[in-house]
Amino acid sequence: MKFLLPVGGIVDKRFGIITAPNHFGVIAGIAAGMDWGADLGCVNGPDYVKRIDVSKTVEWITKMEPYKSTCLFLAGGDSVGNAPETLALYPKFSVNFTGWSGAYVAQDGSEDLEFPTDFDALFVGGTTEWKLSAAAESVIKRAQTLGKHIHIGRVNWGARYRHFNLLAGSEDFTCDGTRTRFEGTQKAIAAWAGYQSQSSLFDW
């Protein structure tokens, strides 16, 4: 499972890049050809979760057009912890990004709902309890049968990496986290590199 780094100025193709419209300019790793995804923000959620600004995001995505071929997904426009609302919002979100790889953000309750009619990747969001549940795993498996790319949000520490890395097909998953905020960029990158290199051992 490959980490998408939430930082700029680093070119290290062991990883990918996770970015957003408030990251001004084109991140060096993206310009160098690293795979990337974007978290564009939610419509509804806790105060600490960034909100999507559709007009600014559309402008930003236009600037990212030269790097479209390495974009894994554009995620956002969701309602944190609320699957029915997120499903209803998805068509309104995705219509702004036709031709890009759109990610449907799975939230608490997604296991009881159909998927949108048109999406390219599954971004596993939701509350921590739901994200680690059998219900979330069932949603991942359902998306895998449809050939969708799987991305896991909020993967900072080894226990959570191992949880998802044990799933069948996880060698093709991506994930991201904000560990850099707690430990600094270099220490976090070293830890994530260790998880990836030891991903088949599970004795760490």
C-alpha positions in Angstrom: 0.0 0.0 0.0 1.6 3.3 -1.2 1.6 6.5 0.9 0.7 9.7 -0.8 2.8 12.4 0.9 1.0 15.6 2.1 4.1 17.8 1.5 5.8 19.7 -1.3 9.4 20.0 -2.3 10.1 16.2 -2.2 10.6 13.9 -5.2 10.7 10.3 -4.0 8.9 7.9 -6.3 8.5 5.3 -3.5 5.5 7.5 -2.7 2.9 9.5 -4.3 1.5 13.0 -3.5 -1.8 14.1 -1.8 -2.6 17.7 -2.6 -5.4 20.3 -2.4 -6.2 23.7 -4.0 -4.7 25.5 -1.1 -1.3 24.1 -1.9 -0.2 27.0 -4.2 1.6 26.1 -7.4 2.4 22.7 -8.7 4.1 20.5 -6.1 7.6 19.3 -7.2 6.7 15.6 -6.9 3.7 16.1 -9.2 5.8 18.0 -11.7 8.3 15.2 -11.7 5.7 12.6 -12.6 4.7 11.1 -9.2 1.2 9.7 -8.9 -1.1 12.1 -7.0 -4.5 12.5 -5.6 -6.4 15.5 -4.4 -8.6 16.0 -1.3 -10.8 19.0 -2.3 -12.7 19.4 0.9 -16.1 18.5 2.3 -19.5 20.2 2.1 -20.4 19.3 5.7 -18.3 18.2 8.6 -16.5 19.1 11.8 -14.9 22.5 12.1 -11.4 21.1 11.7 -12.2 19.6 8.3 -11.6 21.9 5.3 -14.6 22.9 3.2 -14.7 22.8 -0.6 -14.8 26.0 -2.5 -16.1 24.8 -5.9 -15.2 27.9 -7.9 -11.6 28.1 -6.7 -11.3 24.3 -7.1 -12.4 24.3 -10.7 -9.9 27.1 -11.4 -7.1 25.0 -9.7 -8.0 21.8 -11.5 -7.7 23.7 -14.8 -4.1 24.6 -13.9 -3.5 20.9 -13.0 -4.5 19.7 -16.5 -0.9 19.1 -17.7 -0.6 16.5 -14.9 -3.9 14.8 -15.4 -2.4 11.5 -16.6 -0.8 10.8 -13.2 -3.9 11.8 -11.2 -5.3 8.9 -9.3 -8.4 10.6 -8.0 -10.2 13.9 -7.0 -12.1 13.4 -3.8 -14.4 15.8 -2.0 -17.9 17.3 -1.9 -18.9 14.9 0.8 -20.6 15.0 4.2 -18.4 13.6 6.9 -19.9 10.6 8.6 -23.1 10.8 6.6 -23.3 8.3 3.7 -26.8 9.2 2.4 -26.0 12.8 2.2 -22.6 12.1 0.6 -24.3 9.9 -2.1 -26.8 12.6 -2.9 -24.0 15.2 -3.1 -21.8 13.2 -5.4 -23.4 14.1 -8.7 -23.3 17.8 -7.9 -19.6 17.4 -7.0 -18.5 15.2 -9.9 -20.2 17.3 -12.7 -17.5 19.9 -12.1 -14.7 17.5 -13.0 -15.8 15.6 -16.0 -13.0 13.6 -17.6 -11.0 13.4 -14.3 -10.8 10.4 -12.0 -13.6 11.1 -9.5 -13.5 9.5 -6.1 -16.6 8.6 -4.1 -15.9 9.1 -0.4 -17.3 6.3 1.6 -18.8 7.3 4.9 -20.6 5.7 7.8 -23.6 3.8 6.4 -22.2 3.3 2.9 -22.4 -0.5 3.3 -26.2 -0.1 3.2 -26.3 2.0 0.0 -25.6 1.6 -3.7 -22.6 3.3 -5.2 -23.0 6.3 -7.5 -23.6 5.4 -11.1 -20.2 6.9 -12.2 -17.1 7.0 -10.1 -13.5 5.9 -10.6 -12.0 5.5 -7.1 -13.2 4.8 -3.6 -11.8 7.1 -0.9 -12.4 5.5 2.5 -13.4 8.3 4.9 -15.9 8.2 7.7 -15.4 8.1 11.5 -12.5 6.2 12.9 -14.8 3.5 14.3 -16.5 3.0 11.0 -13.3 3.1 8.9 -11.9 0.1 10.9 -15.1 -1.9 10.8 -16.2 -4.9 8.9 -18.8 -2.7 7.2 -16.1 -0.5 5.7 -14.2 -3.6 4.6 -17.3 -4.8 2.8 -17.6 -1.5 0.9 -13.9 -1.8 -0.1 -14.5 -5.3 -1.4 -17.5 -4.2 -3.4 -15.6 -1.4 -5.0 -12.7 -3.8 -5.8 -15.1 -6.1 -7.7 -15.9 -3.1 -9.9 -12.2 -2.5 -10.6 -12.1 0.8 -8.7 -8.9 2.3 -7.2 -8.9 2.1 -3.4 -7.6 5.0 -1.2 -7.6 5.0 2.6 -7.6 8.3 4.4 -6.1 9.0 7.8 -3.4 6.3 7.9 -0.6 7.7 10.2 0.6 4.8 12.3 1.7 1.2 11.8 -1.4 -0.4 13.4 -3.8 1.2 10.8 -1.4 0.5 8.0 -1.3 -3.1 8.9 -5.1 -3.3 9.2 -5.6 -2.3 5.6 -2.5 -3.9 4.2 -3.8 -7.3 5.2 -6.8 -6.9 2.8 -6.6 -8.8 -0.5 -5.4 -6.5 -3.3 -3.9 -3.9 -0.9 -0.7 -3.9 -2.9 -2.7 -1.6 -5.3 -4.2 0.6 -2.6 -3.0 4.1 -1.7 -3.3 5.9 1.6 -2.5 9.2 3.2 -2.1 10.8 6.6 -1.1 13.9 8.5 1.7 12.4 10.6 4.0 15.1 9.3 2.1 17.6 11.6 3.1 15.6 14.6 6.6 14.4 13.9 7.9 16.6 11.1 8.4 15.6 7.4 11.6 13.6 7.5 10.7 11.5 10.5 7.2 10.7 9.1 8.5 9.8 5.7 11.1 7.5 7.2 8.4 5.7 9.2 6.1 5.4 6.2 9.0 4.0 4.1 9.5 1.4 6.8 5.9 0.4 6.7 6.0 -0.1 3.0 9.3 -2.0 2.9 8.2 -4.4 5.7 4.6 -4.7 4.5 4.8 -8.5 4.1 6.4 -9.2 7.5 4.0 -7.8 10.1 6.5 -8.1 12.9 7.1 -4.4 13.3 
